[in-house]
Amino acid sequence: MHPINAVVAARMLAGVVQSNTLESEAIPFGSLWWIIYAGVSCFLVLFAGIMSGLTLGLMSLGLVELEILQRSGTPNEKKQSAAIFPVVQKQHQLLVTLLLFNALAMEGLPIYLDKIFNEYVAIILSVTFVLFVGEVIPQAICSRYGLAVGASLVWLVRILMILSYPISFPIAKMLDWALGHNDPLFRRAQLKALVSIHGEAAGKGGELTHDETTIISGALDLTEKTAQEAMTPIESTFSLDVNSKLDRDALIKIEARGHSRIPVYSDNPKNVIGLLLVKTLLTVRPEKETLVNALSIRRIPRVPADMPLYDILNEFQKGSSHMAAVVKVKGKSRGLPSTVPEENIHESNDSDLTSPLLLKREGNNDSVIVHIDKINRPPFLTNNEAVRNGFSHTSEEIEDGDVIGIITLEDVFEELLQEEIVDETDEYIDVHKKIRVATVAAVAISSLARAPSARRLLAQKGTGGPRTPKASSTPRQDDKLIGTMTGPVQGNN
């Protein structure tokens, strides 16, 4: 607006120069024409102020901000943003329209002031009114209440855009061609920075807690992370040989691990052929030393190492499995998940848990065969579907790949939360860094201390209610149990 003010001042100075040579006819103060010219001058000042304020107020409202207000604002803000959005969408045409009528008002003001005031008085009044009424006050108001002012005057803006269409539309098209349109969307890095600014830790009055900002940032980063970054290496994975026996020692070891699913391999730990649901071991008796291959072994899905975690999460959500084997596939492109159901799903939707999937061949051959027909496997994606989904690895390449790790739904959640999830049986907080859990002993002691002993439960059942145990100098059986459990754990720390 400063160039326009300079033009107004120049015209006023030119009028002073002309007055030295030409006598202008003075209009009497208070006459009808004086009132008309004064009214027109006031109208031009106010109109120029409105144009200046709308230029700042409307042009400062971004399309993203208006969409946010339409979706999550108050009812009044939703109504106002919906009214303004179609006008603000034509940014260059709106800008040309407002500047055009602002310039017309500024150019017409000196013409009428020259007729009713002395040249020097006209200069002082013009500069003063243009500065404060036409610039400072409107822009100060519209910078703070631009949405409300713009919504109340959107009808005027529409009329002006129609009147100036022959001029504003061609200029706006040239600006669109030369400058293009601003991208209203934020990139991932910008969204993360925006979230961190609104966090409480930033100290700028934000309401987002540290956990909220961490989870949002983790969700934005999850699309760039792959299965290889979140998996547990196969060397650090607890697994069972398909030909091993489920004796007492094996069951105790399985119980100590606390896993719900255990990978099963044949000969080589990297040759993972399936997984075993620990809940199926409820009916296994240790004295019978049942072989693992006599149980129902579920097929484990295979995913390429470069598969994004969001794709893995989508596969887990389908219910096929919550564990997958990560394989190293030759090639650099992202792979196609091998979606194979974890349960034995038949057409009748009944699960045959007693029918083993792994059986020995007849004769002295100890090799194991897999009964593929016992599982109703969904078909793999065709090549056309794979191309549409952005995958290029075929199912054969994934099946032939080397298993390098195991990934579970918990691993994906840890990457989403950007924090390690430690349960009661975890030995390491971070398997990759070999960081041990320092609170295992404390958790074991506190949990056992809170749990009533068998003798106390029997006493309560016999008497019909709890009783206060008498002090005794001899250690109880549960005290010995606490000592035996916490001793080795503390020794490992």
N, C-alpha and C positions, 0 to 999 in steps of 0.2 A: 503494500500500500504506500510505501514511501515515495516511489516514483510518481504516483498520482498526486500526492501532497505537493511534491516539487512542481508539478505542472500547474496546480492551482495557484501556488505562490508566484510562479512566473507570470501567469495571466494577470494576477493582481498588480504585480509590478509593471507590467506592460500597460495596464490601465492608468497607472500613475503617470507614466511617461506621456501617454496620449492626452491626459487632462491638461498638461502644460500647453498644448497647442490647440486642442479642440474644446469648446465649451459644451458640456452636456446639459441637457435640460433637467433640472432638479425636480423631483416629485415631492410635493408637500407632505410633511409628516402627518400621519393620521388619515390621509385621504384613502379613497377606495383602492386605487392602484398601489399605494404604499402597503396597504394591508394584504393585497393579493400577492405582491412580490415577496413580502416578508413571510407569508404563509407558504409560498412555494419554496423559499429558501430553507425554512424549517423542515418542510417535507423532504427536500433533497438531502439534508443533513441526516435526518432519521433513516431515510431509505438507504443511504450509503452506510450508515452504522449497522443496519440490519444485514446488508450484503456482506459487510466485513465480518460480522459475528458469525453468520451462517457459513462463510468460507472456512473459518477456523473450526467451528463446531462440527459441521458435517464432514469435512475432509479429515478430521482427526479420528473419526469413528471408523475402525476397520471392519471388514466384512466378517472376520472371525469373531470379533467382539460382539457384533450384532447377532450373529447366530447363537453365540453363547447366551446372550440375554433372552433370545426367543425361546431357548430350551430350558434355561434354569433361572431366569430372572423372576421378579415379582410380576403379578398380573399387569400392573401399570407399565413396567419395563417391557414386558412381552408385547403389549399393544403398541407402545411407542417404537420399539425396534422393528416390528413388522411393518409399520407405516413408513419408516425411513429407508428400510433395506432396498426396495426397488429403485429409489432415487440415488442412493449412495453407490449402487452397483454400477451406474454409469459415471464413473469418477471424473473422467476427462471432460465429458459434456457438462457435468455439474460445475466443475471448476471454471470452464470458459463462460458459462452462463452467469455465475455470480460475479466474476471479475468484469464481465462486459457491462452489466447494469451498475456496478459500483463505479466504474469509470465514467459512465454517462451521468450519474448523479454528481460526481466530483467536478466534471467539466461544466455542468449546467449551473452549479452553485455561484461561481463568480459573476455570471451574466446578470443574475437577479440582484445580487448584493451591490453591484456597481450602480444600480438605478436608485437605490434607497439610502445609501450611506456614502459618506465621504470616502475617498480612495484609501486613506490611511486607516480609517475605522473599519472599512471592509476587509482590509488585509488582516487586521488584528482579530476581528470576529471570525473570519474564514479559517484562519490557522487554528484558533482556539476551539471552535466548534468541530472542525474536522479532526483535530487531534484527540479531544476528549469524547465528544459525542459520537464521532464517526469511527474511531479506532480503539481507544483505550477501554472505555466502558463496555462496548459490545463484545469485544474479544475477551475481556475479563469475565463477563457473565457467561458467554457461550463456551469458554474453556472449561467451566465448572458444570454448567447445566446444558451442555450441547445437545444431549438426547432429548430433554424435555422441550427446549426451544425449537429444535429441528422438527420434532413431531408436531408441535403446534403451528408451525409455519410451512409445513410440507406442501400444503395446498398452494401457497404463494410460489414456492419453488417450482412446482409443476407448471403453473401458468407461465412463469418466466422462461422455463425450458421450451415451452411450446412457442412463445413469441420469438425467442432467439434461435429457433431451430435452424433456419436457413444459414445462420452464421456459426452457431456453436457446434452443430453436428459435423460439418466438414472439418472444422479445426480439431474436434475431438477425435475423428477418424485418423487424421494425420498424426496426432499425438499417440494414438493407439499403435499405429504402424511404426512410428519412430521409437517410442519408449517401451511399448508393450504393456502388459498388465502385471501388477504386483502379485506374487504368489501369496495368497492369504494363509496358507497352511504352514505349520511349524515342522522343522526337521526333528529327528529323535533327540539330537544333542540339545536343541533349543527347548524341547519339552522337558528334558531332564533339568536343564538350568532353570526353567520356569518353576518347576516343582520344588527345586532346592531353595529358590528365593522365597517361596511361600511357606517354607518350613519354619518351625519355631527356632531351630538352631541358627537360622540366618539373622535373627534379631531384628526383623523388619515388620513385626506384627503379624506374621503368618500364623495360621491355625493348624497346619499339618504337623503331626508329631514325627519323630525320627523314624519310627517303624513304618508309618504311612509313606514317607518319602522314600525309604529304602525299598519297600515293596513295589512302589510305582516305578522306580528306577530299574529294579530287577525285571519287571514285566517288559519294560522297553528294551532291555539288553538281552532278553531271552531269545529273541529272534536271531541274534547274531551268534549265539552259543550253539555248539554242536554236541552230539552225544559223547564224543571223545573227551570233552572238557568236563562233563558231569559224571562219567561212568566210574565204577570201581574197577581197577585193573584186575585182570584175571588171576594174577599172582597173589593178590590180596583177598580173593573171594573164597569163601567157605563153600565147598562143593562135595558131592559124594560120587564115588565110583559106582557105576551101574551094577557091577558084580560084587560089591561089598555087602557085608552082613550087618543087619540092624540088631546087634547085640546090646547088652546093657551099657557098655562103654560108648558105643556109637550114639545111643539115645540120650545118654547124659551129655555128651558133647553137643548134640543137636539142641537139647534144652538150654544149655549154657549160652549158645549163640543167640537164641531168641528170635530167629528168623521165621517168617511165615512161609517163605518159599526158598527152596535150596536147589541150585543148579545141579544137574546130573550129567556126568561125562563118561566116556568110554575110553579106557586105557590112558589117554592123555587129557589132563585138565583143560586144555584148550579145545578139545573135541567135545564141546557141550552138545548133548543130544536132546535135552529136555529139562524139565524142572519138576520138583516134588513138592506138593503141598504138605506142610507139616501137620495140618489137621487130619490128614489121612492116616497118620501114625497112631491115632488114638486107639485103634483096635489091634495094633501090633504088640505082641508079647515078646519081651527080650529073650526069654528062655528058648523060644523057637528059632531065634537067629534067622529071621526072614531075610531073604535077599532083596536088594533094592529093585532088581528087575522083575520081581514078582508083584510089585505094586503098580498102581496106575500112574504112569509117568506122563505128564502133560508136555505137549510140544511148546517150546519156547520161541517166541517171535525173534527174528533177526533183523537188525537195523544197521545200516552203514554208519561208519564212524563220523562222516561229515553230514549226517542228517540233523536239521535244526531241532532244537528242543521243543518248539511249539508243535512241530509235526509229530514228535514222539508223544507229547501230551495228548494230542488229538487221538492218536492210536490207543493210548491207555484209556481214554474216555469211552472208547467203543466197547469196553468190557472184555476184550479178548484176553488181556493179561495186564498185570501190573509190573512185570519184569520182562526184560528183553536182553538178548545177547548182542553186543556191539561187535561188528565184524569189520575187518579192514578190506575194503573192496578196491581193486585196481581201477584207477581213474580219479579225476579231480571234481567231477560233478556230483551233485547231491543225489542221494539214492532213494530208492523206492522201498517203503517198509514192507516187510513180509508179514502180513497180518494173518496169523494163525490162531485160532481160539485156544485158550488155556484149558477149558473144560471139555469133556467128551460130549459134544452137542449132537444129538440125533434129530431126526425130523420131528420126533414126538417131544423134543425139548427135555427128555429124561437123561440124567447123567449116570452112566454105568461106571461107578467108581471101582467095582470089583474086577472088571475085565482089564487085564494088563495090556498095555500097549507095546511092551517090550518082552519078547519071548525068546528063549534059546532055540537054536536049531536042533533038529533031531540028530542023534549020534553023539560022538565025542567032541564035536566042534563046540567050543565055548563062545563063539561069536554071538552077537545079539542082533536080532532083526526087529524092525519097527513096523507095526501094523498100521499103515497109513489109513486104511479104509475104516478104521475104528473111529476116526474123527471126521466130522463133516466140515471139511476145509472150504472156506470161501474162496472163490477164484481170485487169482492175482489180477492186478490192473493190466489192461491191455496196453500195447505200446502207445496207441493214440491217447488213452487216458493218462499214461505216464507223462507224455509230452505236455498235455494240458495242465497237469499238476506240477510241472517243473522238475520231474524226476527223469533220470536217464539210466540208472542202474536197473538191470533186469533182475527178476527173482532168482534166476540161475546164478548170476554173479554174486548175489548176496548169500545164497546157500553155500557156495563154494569158497567164500571168504574165510579168513582166519579170525577166530574169536579172540579179541583183545581185551574184553571187559564185559561187565554186567551193569546194566542201568535199570533202576527201579523208579516207581512213581515218587518215592521219597527223595531220590536224587534230583528230580526235576523241581520238586517243591523247594529244595534247599537252594537251588540256583534262583528260583523266583523270589524267595525271601532274602537271599544273599546272606544267610546264616545257616549254621549247621544245626540239624535236628538231632538231638541226643536222647535216646530212650534209655530204659532201665538196664539193657543188656549190652549197650555199645561199649566197645573197648577203646575206640579211637574217636576223637572229635573230627579229625581230618585224616582220612586214610592216606592221602597223597603225601602229607607232611609228617605223618606218624605222630600226631599230637594225641597223647593219651587223655582219657577222661579222668580228671582229678577228683571228681566227686562220687566215684563209684562206691568207695568204701562208706562215705557218709550216707549215701542213699540207701545202701544195704542195711546199715546199722539202724537208720531212722525207720525204715520200713519194717524191719523185724521187731524193733522196739514198740512200734504201734500195734503190731499184730498180736492178738492174744494167743497164748500157748494152748496146746491140745488139752492139757490137764485143767486149765482154767475154763475152757469151754465145756468140758465134761462136768466140772463142778457146778457151773452155772445152770446146765441142763438138769442136773440132779436136784438142786435146791430150788429151782424155779426162778432164779435171779442171780445177779452178780454178788460176789462176796469179796471182802477185802482180804488179800492173802497175808498170811503171817510172815514176819521177817524170819529168815533162815540163814544160817551161816554157810550151808552147803550150796554149791552152785546148782542151778536147775538145768534141765536138759536143753531148754531153748537158749540159756546163756552159753552153754558149750557150743551150740550151733552157731551163735553169733561169733564166737571166737574162731571157730574153724573156717567160717566164710570170710571174715574180714582179714584174717592173717595173710593169706596169699595176695590179696588185692593190694593191701598196704605195702607189701614187699615189692610189688611191681612198680610202684610210683617212684 
